[in-house]
Structures are given as C-alpha cells and as structure tokens.
Amino acid sequence: MGIRSRGSAQRMTALSRPWAIDARLQPLLLTLGPAIAVVAVQMLFFPSDLGFVLQGSTIGLLTALIAVGMALIYRANKVLNFSQADLGYIPGLLGVMLVAVSGLNYFVGFFAGLATAIVGGAIVELVVIRRFFRSARLILTVVTLGLSQLLVFLAFWMAGLWDASSQSQRVNFPVDMKFEVGSIIFREDTVVAWVLGPLAMAAVALFLRGTVVGTAIRGAAERADLAGLLGVPVRRLHTIVWSIATTLAFIAIWLRAGIIGLPIGGALSFNVLLRSLAALTLGNLTNLPAITASAVALGVLETGMVANNRSPAESGAVLAGVIIVALLARSLLGRSDSRADADDTSTWQAAEEIRDVPPELRRVPEVMIVRAGVALALVAGTIALPLFLGTADLIKATAVAVFAIIGVSVIVLTGWAGQVSLGQMAFVAVGSAVTAKLTHEWNVDLALALLASAAAGAAVAVVVGLPALRQRGLFLAVTSLGFSLATTSYFLNDEFWVGSWVHDSPFRRLPLFGKIDIDSPTRMYYVALAGLAIILITVRGVRRTRTGRVLLALRENEAATQTFGISPLRAKLTGFALSGAVAAFAGGIFAYTLKIYTASSFEPGASIEVFVMGVIGGLGSLAGGVIGAVYLQGMGWFLPGEWVFFASGVGVLVVLLIVPSGIGGLFFWVRDQWLRSVARRKGVIVPSLLADVAPTAEQEADVLGGDGHPVEGSTDDTDGEPLPQAAFGGQS
C-alpha cells in the first residue's frame, strides 16, 4: 500500500510538472546537453559541410585529451592546472625533434616522448606540486602558472639543442594515405588521431574503473582526508594522476604535430588552454564524458566559424563567451563541486600585510637618517636615470614605470580584496583605447584624458565584477580570463561594430596642460614617473581609510565582516572599481608612450604575466607592485626573450615556496631585523617587533605600573590604544 502511495505521489508530481525530466535521462542530458547546445549553435549560425565537421571533431578530440587531463588533476588536487598543455609540450617536442631533426624512426620518437611524459609528470608532482600539498588550492593554481612559464623556457632551451628554427615542425605516420571529405583533404595522421585518441580515452576509463589503483584514485578524489585515514597513499596516487595527465597531453601534442605541425616555443599554450577551459566548464570540471563531448563540439563550432570566414579573434571571443556563460550558469543553477567548496578557495590569503615603521622608532635619529637617505637615493636615482640611458632604454624604463602602476592595481585587487583576477590587462586596454580616442580625435589634454580613462576603467570593472564575483576563487580567475579575452579580441577590436570607435592608428602627443611639451622619450619618462607617484600617494591614502580596512577584513574573513553590517558584494565591487581605475590610468600613459593603441599588447597572456609580477614582487604592500615590475620588466630588459620565462617561472615558485610575501616582503623583513636591533640597543619596547621576545624586568617596569596596568601614555603602534600585557610574550 505504501509502495502504491509513493508511486501515485510520483505520478502526481510528474503531472503537475509536465516539464520535469525523467531521473534516468538526467545523467545523459548533463553529459550530452552542453555539446548538443554548442553543435546547435554551429548548425544555426555557422553551417558547414561534412569535411569541416570531421576536421572540427579531430581538433576537438585533441583538445579533449588535454581537458580530460586537467579534469583528472582537478579531481585529485582540486586545482586548475594552467600548465597542462606545456606539460605535454615538452615530451612532444622531444619526440618531434628526434624524428624531424635527428632523423630517427617515427615510433622511436613516439615512445621516447611517451616515456618522458610518464616520468616527467611524476617528477613535476614530486618536486613541485607535492611541496604545496597543504597549501590553499588557489595558491597551488598560481604555482601552475609559474610552472607553465618555466616549461616554456625549457621548450626554448630544448629547441636550441637541435638548433631548430621557430618554424613549425611536423612528423608523419609512415603510411601514405589520402582521401577527401567535402572540401577537406585528410591524410594518414588524421586517421591515426581518430584511432589513438579514443584508445587513450578508453584506456584511462578502464584504468580508473577496472583496476584497484584506479578505484583508489577515484575514492581519494572524493574524500582525500578519509582515504588517508584508511591507509590509502594519497600522495602516491597524485603522482600517478599527474603522470596520466601529462601522458594524455603528450598524445594530443604528438597527434597535432602530425596533422598541422608543432610550433617551437610557447605559441601553442594559450589557444589550447582556452579550448580546454571551455570544455572543462561545460563539463562542470569533473564529468569526463561531458568534457570529452563538449571539447569535440567546440572543435566543430570553431571550424564552422572558419568555414564561414570568421576571424580568429571572433572565434576566441566565442570561446571566451562559452567559458563565461557556462560558469555563470554553474553558479546560478547551484552546480558546484563540493570538494572545491569545502576548501577555502574564495580569496587570496597569502598576502602578509607589511607594517610601517613603528611610531616608537620613527623619531630615533638613526632610523630617521636611514629612512631619509634611502628615500633620497631612490628619488634621485629615478630622476637622474635618463642621464645614463639611451633612447631605446629610456622607453623601456618608461614601460617599467607603467607596469609598476599596473602592479599597484593588482595589489589593490588581490593583495587587499583577495580577488584573483587574470583579466587585469583588459582594464589597461580600456584606458589605452579611451586615451587614444580622446587625445587624438577630440584634442583633450592628457591630464583630463587620464582621469576619463580611470573613470571608464572603474565603470567597466564594476560591470565585469557584477557577474564575475558570483564565482569564487579558481572560478573567478577563469571568468576574468574569459572577460579579458572577449574585451581585447572583440569589444576593443575595430574589425567589429562594437569596437568601431577605437582609434588604433598613430597619433601625436599634445602638450600637457596646453603648455608643457612632452613629445620626447625623456619627458614621457617623467610623465610616467609622476603618474606612478600620484597613484602611490592616492592608493596609500585609500588604504588608511575605512574602505581599505574593509577590503583587508573581507579578505581575511568574509563571514565575520558581514556581521558588522558590511556588504561583501559592495566591498568587492569597490576593490574592482579602484583596481580598474588604476589599471586604466596606466593604460592611458602606455598609449601615450607608444603614441598608438595596440590590441596585441593586452592579450590574456599579458594579464597572467602582470599577476605573476604582483606575486613575485609581493602582494602585501604597494612597494611589491613596483618591485615586481622592476624585476620582471627588468629581466626582459637585460635577458634574452626565453630567459624571461625562466625568471618569472622560478620567481613564482621560489616566492610561494620560500618567501610567500614576495621580494618586497623579503626587503621589509630585512628592514624589520635592523629595526629590531635598533630597538634592543636603544632599550625601546616595540610590541609589533618584539612580541616574541621576553622583556627585561626594567623594560617591563617602564611600561607597566605596580598594579600590572599600562602606564599612562604607553601606546601601541596602530591606533593609540593602551599596550596589552600579552604583547610582552608569545605572539601578539
């Protein structure tokens, strides 16, 4: 009777909701639904013949191999691996060079690359990833960005061993085959991809579901903590996962080398990464069949656009749109990965706040002399720099000042607000385009144009932030990356009607304030330097206001901040607006320096570079943005192109592993050590510096009265409140 009642209730529910989907069809719909929707868009707006469909399916299959590897790593480590394509590129390049340059057999090159992929993936996990096993997943994601830079350098170095040119290298399967489908001619290497790609996917599926190790990997992916308590070697399983993911990426790169060739260097990485991220988002990051189907469908869509003579920029914008829509739909529908949500990945919390010189020591003559001397040396050095540089080097120095301003914008958004954005250069592009338009076509003074650019950057940042902030941690980074690509390739591209207002031809520099001639590299350097000084003073002032304190509090504990009646969304949008304004201000100076708006300067890869720059410099202080710009841009100044990747990759890994507060934090640590020694020699009690040192009886008596309470006038170094007794022992 109970069974019949329950069945009747289910039938009544179905009748009341005629649109309800049968539970048995839901898994199939979740798996194939996104792919069907993408193919429907292709057929409706970009129809093509069967040949293009097969070609797109082939490209999508290669993307699926990389995307599935990213999904495996995400399930194991709860991290988006931005170095996935580069992991496969290194063994792929080795195999290609052995065949194309050294003249070895096709199969020798393949198995040499395969062995390198298996071993290389394990080495990366053991040497790099495992050292961050206990770190927040957002920090580990940034580690993969640094790892990507390091692998790009290794690729250039390997190509140099064979003295290979930058032209694409190909390897062909040693069986001649040729046939035509529609308007496309296919050869033997495409057939190899049709066979080897699905076999690799099937092998991974069988391994995960049909072996003890595979079952353990799936179980550890669901509950790593519980698996560890049950004696499962979780870290060893992660090593296996990284080997499998690297192998899948290698197979994709190898097959690509046979079909269209393999470019030397890192030109491959971002395009493949973008397609893989789009497939991942459509597959909800963990559904491997859905990811595979979505990757194939996206390949069909992309080739359909090519068949309809659409530009690569438009194709990139469509892929970016897919990423954004899929992530927003994921947020709106409540589809989330509990493993990611269980971990604290909402904000960046690795930025250690840098303290000012304590007020107890500011009047000490020795400290005053050193502070004044350092400040004077920095100011005099930057002002006198044009006397020692030629024209080309002076333009580079101006670029360093511009990127220092961009670095400050990263500090505001990530170091203060805790929001990891990989789309910062989109705001720089907005400022650059607005300044070029106003100064060239409307003859607006540069000062007013920069203010207008900052306002435009703030407005765009708020518009971007409203939907983007529905994402958390890792997903905000991906969403902002998609916004960056859509902005630079479509919205600010004069090839399309939406970007028709952009002025991208050379223009002349107008006199500043209508009187001061700045049409020379030296004077533009001083303009950039003045802009940097203005931004540092302004942002430092904001940091001391309630707005700055709210942003820092929100970064540390969003839930606690809400209890004080503070709106997290409003505070985050304030951080976005301030950061966007600063970045756009830098973009205006950048455009005036080059005397042209160039969209190629603001590609998404540049956004990743400036974020890495902020991490290396140190996200805990405004000086970190300047130091990061000097470090990374200075490396590009003095080092060959490929060595810049080495400097940035090693810089990120070393900073996050050894000095989480960055190079700037290291400088301030040295400063604090010196201040601590001064305080000891002068007998000055400074709670913020000596909290871990027990005071002498005389020092304690100077501050505490006989009843154990602070003597009147004894204050801390922040807001004038009496010194707590706990400050004399343990951690403050």
C-alpha positions, 0 to 999 in steps of 0.5 A: 500500500505504501509502495502504491502511495509513493508511486501515485505521489510520483505520478502526481508530481510528474503531472503537475510538472509536465516539464520535469525530466525523467531521473534516468535521462538526467545523467545523459542530458548533463553529459550530452546537453552542453555539446548538443547546445554548442553543435546547435549553435554551429548548425544555426549560425555557422553551417558547414559541410561534412569535411569541416565537421570531421576536421572540427571533431579531430581538433576537438578530440585533441583538445579533449585529451588535454581537458580530460587531463586537467579534469583528472588533476582537478579531481585529485588536487582540486586545482586548475592546472594552467600548465597542462598543455606545456606539460605535454609540450615538452615530451612532444617536442622531444619526440618531434625533434628526434624524428624531424631533426635527428632523423630517427624512426617515427615510433622511436620518437613516439615512445621516447616522448611517451616515456618522458611524459610518464616520468616527467609528470611524476617528477613535476608532482614530486618536486613541485606540486607535492611541496604545496600539498597543504597549501590553499588550492588557489595558491597551488593554481598560481604555482601552475602558472609559474610552472607553465612559464618555466616549461616554456623556457625549457621548450626554448632551451630544448629547441636550441639543442637541435638548433631548430628554427621557430618554424613549425615542425611536423612528423608523419605516420609512415603510411601514405594515405589520402582521401577527401571529405567535402572540401577537406583533404585528410591524410594518414595522421588524421586517421591515426588521431581518430584511432589513438585518441579514443584508445587513450580515452578508453584506456584511462576509463578502464584504468580508473574503473577496472583496476584497484589503483584506479578505484583508489584514485577515484575514492581519494578524489572524493574524500582525500582526508578519509582515504588517508585515514584508511591507509590509502597513499594519497600522495602516491596516487597524485603522482600517478594522476599527474603522470596520466595527465601529462601522458594524455597531453603528450598524445594530443601534442604528438597527434597535432604535430602530425596533422598541422605541425608543432610550433617551437616555443610557447605559441601553442599554450594559450589557444589550447588552454582556452579550448580546454577551459571551455570544455572543462566548464561545460563539463562542470570540471569533473564529468569526463564524458561531458568534457570529452563531448563538449571539447569535440563540439567546440572543435566543430563550432570553431571550424564552422566559424572558419568555414564561414570566414570568421576571424580568429579573434571572433572565434576566441571571443566565442570561446571566451563567451562559452567559458563565461556563460557556462560558469555563470550558469554553474553558479546560478543553477547551484552546480558546484563541486563540493570538494572545491567548496569545502576548501577555502578557495574564495580569496587570496590569503597569502598576502602578509600585510607589511607594517610601517615603521613603528611610531616608537622608532620613527623619531630615533635619529638613526632610523630617521637618517636611514629612512631619509637617505634611502628615500633620497637615493631612490628619488634621485636615482629615478630622476637622474636615470635618463642621464645614463640611458639611451633612447631605446632604454629610456622607453623601456624604463618608461614601460617599467614605470607603467607596469609598476602602476599596473602592479599597484592595481593588482595589489589593490585587487588581490593583495587587499580584496583577495580577488584573483583576477587574470583579466587585469590587462583588459582594464589597461586596454580600456584606458589605452583605447579611451586615451587614444580616442580622446587625445587624438580625435577630440584634442583633450589634454592628457591630464583630463584624458587620464582621469576619463580613462580611470573613470571608464576603467572603474565603470567597466570593472564594476560591470565585469565584477557584477557577474564575475564575483558570483564565482569564487576563487579558481572560478573567478580567475577563469571568468576574468580570463574569459572577460579579458579575452572577449574585451581585447579580441572583440569589444576593443577590436575595430574589425567589429561594430562594437569596437568601431570607435577605437582609434588604433592608428598613430597619433601625436602627443599634445602638450600637457596642460596646453603648455608643457611639451612632452613629445620626447622619450625623456619627458614621457619618462617623467610623465610616467614617473609622476603618474606612478607617484600620484597613484602611490600617494592616492592608493596609500591614502585609500588604504588608511581609510575605512574602505581599505580596512574593509577590503583587508577584513573581507579578505581575511574573513568574509563571514565575520565582516558581514556581521558588522553590517558590511556588504561583501558584494559592495566591498568587492565591487569597490576593490574592482572599481579602484583596481580598474581605475588604476589599471586604466590610468596606466593604460592611458600613459602606455598609449601615450608612450607608444603614441598608438593603441595596440590590441596585441599588447593586452592579450590574456597572456599579458594579464597572467604575466602582470599577476605573476609580477604582483606575486613575485614582487609581493602582494602585501604592500604597494612597494611589491607592485613596483618591485615586481615590475622592476624585476620582471620588466627588468629581466626582459630588459637585460635577458634574452626573450626565453630567459624571461620565462625562466625568471618569472617561472622560478620567481613564482615558485621560489616566492610561494615556496620560500618567501610567500610575501614576495621580494618586497616582503623579503626587503621589509623583513630585512628592514624589520631585523635592523629595526629590531636591533635598533630597538634592543640597543636603544632599550625601546619596547616595540610590541609589533617587533618584539612580541616574541621576545621576553622583556627585561624586568626594567623594560617591563617596569617602564611600561607597566605600573605596580598594579600590572596596568599600562602606564599612562601614555604607553601606546601601541603602534596602530591606533593609540590604544593602551599596550596589552600585557600579552604583547610582552610574550608569545605572539601578539 
